[in-house]
Amino acid sequence: MKIEDLIQNKLRSIFNDDSIIYDKSRFAGGLTNYNYIMNIKGTEYIIRQPGGMTNQMIDRINEKVNNQITSELGLNSECVYFDEISGIKISAFIKNSKNVAAVDPCSPESLRAVSGLLQKTHSSTKCFPNSFDWETELAKYEQIVKELNGDFFYDYEDLKKDLIGFLDKNIKQTFTLPCHNDTVPENFIVNDKGEAYLIDWEYAGMNDPAWDVAAYILESKLTEDSIRYFLVDYYGQLPAAEEVLKIKGFMLAQDLLWAVWALIRHYHGDDFLDYCYFRYERFRKNMKAIHRISEYTISSIVKN
């Protein structure tokens, strides 16, 4: 059964209305998945249509648990329906809201909202049942690429080895706390009352919180001034040199990880090759520059 037909059947069953037609006319964004806004019986919902190969890359059982935990904490939007087999999810639409990417990810208001949500996530006493380890995820993605008979970049193994060596040398201490692990600005939602939410917890797991900090900086392409503001707001002061090195290392790792993620989508037949090239080329340039330039800043990694 096509995923669209499956979603339509789910909608009819959940809302007990055989006249419902799955409507994809109001696209609400998405990269891993595709989200659509639908008005059903006078109420608006976000309908998640899983993207290609996502069920091979994401543990939906863990996601369901983590989604529930974060909803109970008031971080997440209300989940109406979650199918851990298909990955279909129906959530309440947050009224009069915009994602931070559409507002301005660099503004002080956005940075404070993001910082507050991350602090609340990382300080939660409710642990997630799973861990997110980028090397484990990368190995999983590599295996899927091989199963799809895909190829890697000519210098892939050398650069990956270089990255692992850099992290082993420079990251002396890590922490394991609840993390979102996909802190793109599109996942931060703010409504007209100033209330902020963090959505899409499919990559969530126990990890070092610097991963979330690094991801927001990189994915939002923060300026040098906004990076400083964000770090001070999150940490309470400028972080120590060891923490800055960790953030830099995680930014490099993220470009490599999501480049291979995009390779899977490409070999599955989705239009992700340009995205893959962009992330891998930035990783390649930064990996070479960080050895060559002694004071290679966080903003330099973003700009490259």
N, C-alpha and C positions, 0 to 999 in steps of 0.2 A: 504494500500500500504506500502511495506517495505520502510524504510528510504532511503536505497541505491537507490531504483527505483525512489523515489521522488526526490532525489538529481540529478540523471541522467536526469530526465525530466526537472528539473529547469535549469541545465546546457545547455541542448539543446535549451531551450526556450530563455534564456538570451543571448546566443552567436549565436543564429539563425543557428544551425548546428545539424541536426538529426543524424549525425554520431558519435557524442561525446559519449565516454564510460567513466563512472565514474571509475576512476583509484585510487585504495587505496594502490598502491605499495610503495609510498614515504610518509611514516608516519612522520609527523612533530611534534608529541607529543600531550599531552593533558591529563587532568585528569577528569575535568567536561565534556569536549567534546573530540572528536577525530578529529585531523586536518591532512589534506593530501595536498601535493604539486602536482599540475597538470600543465602541459604545454598545454595551449589552444591557438592555432593559433600563436605560437611563443612567447607567454607571460606566465610567471609563476604566479599562483594564489595559495592562501591557501583556501582550501575548508573545512568548518567546518561541521562536522557531530555531531549533538547533542547527548549527552550521555543519558543513561536511567534515566527517572524521572526528567530530568532537567527542563522541561516546567512546572512541578508542583512546583519546587523550585525557579525558576527564572522568574521575570517579564520581558518578552522579549520586551514589549512596552517601558518600561523605559530604557532597555538596548539599544534599537535602538536610542533613543534620546541622551543618554549619549555617545554612540559610535560616533554619529555625532558631538557632542560638542567637544569631545577630538580629533577628526580628524581635526576639524577647528582650534584647538589650536596647531596643529602640534605635539601632543603627540603620537597619534595613527597612525597605518598604514592606507592607503586608503581603504575604504570599497566600494566594487563594487556592492554588492547586500546583502540585509538583509531582511529576511522573519520573521516577528515577530510572526507568527502563528506556524511555524515548528521549528524555531530556526536555520535554515540553514543560513549560512553567507559565502560570498565569498569576500576575501580581496586580495589586491595586495601583492605579495611576495616581501619582502625587500631584494634586491639583495646583495650578498656577505655579508651576516649577520649571526650572531650566537647569541643564547640567552646567558644571563650572566651565567646560570648554566653550560653551556658547556665551557665557557671561564674560569672563576674562580670568583665565587660570593664574595670571600674574598679579591680580589686584590684591591689596591687603585684606579685603573682605573675604575673597576666595581662599587666600592662604591661611587665614585664621580659621575658616570653616573646615578646611582640609586638615589642618593641624589638630583641631579639636576632635575630629572624628578618628584620626589615627591614634591620638592619645587615649581615647576611650576604648578603641579596639585593643591596643597593645596592653592596656592596664586591666583588661577584663579577667576576672577570676574563673570564667567559664572557658576551659581549654577546648580546642578542636580535637577530634579523635584521630586526626591524621597530621603528618608533617609535610611541609613543602621544602624539598631540597632541590636546588636548581640542577645539580649534576645528575641526580636520579631522574628528574624530568627530562633532561637533555638526552640521557641514554635511552629513555623510552621513546622519545621523538625520533632519535636516530634509527632505532629499530623499525619504526613505522615507515620511515623514508625508504629503508632497505627493502621492506616487504612490498612497497609500491614500485620497486625497481628504479628508485630515484638516485641521482648523483649528488655529491657534495662539491663545494668549491675546491679548486686545486690546492689551496693552501689551508684548507679547513683543519686538518689534523695538527699541523704545525702551530697554527694560531690558537687552537683550543689548548694544546699542551702549554703554550706560552702563558695563556690566561690562568690556567690552574696553578702553574708555578708562581705567577704573580700573586694570586690570592693566598696560596700557602705561605708565601714569604711575608706578606704584609698584613694579613688579618690574624691578629693574635688572640682575640677573644670574641666569641659570639654568644648571643642570648636566644632563648627559645620562648617565644610569646605568641599569642594569637595574632595572625597577620592576614591581610586581604590578598596580597601578592599580585594584584593587577590594578594598581592605583592610577589608572589613566584618568584624566580630568572628566571624561564622559561618565564615569561611574560615581561622581560626586554630584548630588542633586540638592538644589536650594530652592525653597518655595518663597512666596511673597511675604511670608511671616518671618523670614530669616531662619527657618528651621532647615537643618542640613541632614542629608542621608547619604549612606554609602551602599551602593547596590552591586549586584552581580558577584556573588561570593563563590563562584565555581572553582577558582584556584586557591581558595582559602585553606590555611593549614598553619601549623606551628612553625615559626621561622624567626629569623633575626629581624627586628623592626626596621633596621636600616634598609632592608630590601624595599619596604613600602615607601620610605622617604626617598630613596634613590629613584624608584619608578616614577613617582609623581614629578620629580624634577626633570627627568629625562623625557617622559611622555608629554609633559606640558611645555617643554622647551623654555623653561624659566630663564629669565635674564639674570645677570650677575647680582643686581640689587634684590630681585625677588627671591633668589636662592638664599641670600644672606638673611632676608626678612623671615623666610620660611624656616630656616634652620634655627634661628634664635627663638621664634615662636614655638616651635616643636620642642626643642631641647631646653629652653629657658636661658640659653646663652649659646655662643658659638661653640660647636662641638670640638672636642680634642682632636689632635692630628690623627690619632689612631682611628677615630670614628669617621673622619673625613676620608681617610684611605679606604675604609670599608665601603663607604658610599660610592666612591669612585670604582672600586672593584666590582661592586654589584651592578653598577651602570653598564660596565663592559659585559658582564655575564648576561645581563638582560638582553642586550642587542644580539648576542650569539644565540641565546635560547629562543627568542621569538623569531629570529631569522630561520631557524630550523623548523619551528612551528609553522611558519609561512611556507616552507618547502613542502610540508605535508599537504597543506591546502592546495598548493600549486599542482603537485603530482596527482591529487585527487580530481583536478580539473577546474578548480576555482581560480579566480583572477587575483592571485596574490604574489606574482613574480616581482613586480615593481616594489612592493612592500618588503619582500625578502631581500632584494638587492640593496635597497636603502639601508636596512638595518645591518646587513653584513658589511657593507662598504664603510659605514660609520664605525662598526666594531674594528674592522681592519685598520683604519686610519688611527683610531684612538689607541689601539693595542701597540702600534709602532711608536706613536708620539709619546706615550706615557713612560717609555724607557729612555727616550731621547731628551725630554724636557724635564728638568728637576722639579720645577714648580708648575706642574700641569694641573690646572684648576678644574673644579667641577663644571664651571661654565664653559671651559674649553671642550670638555667631553660633549656637552649639549650642542655646541656650535659646529662641531666637526662634521 
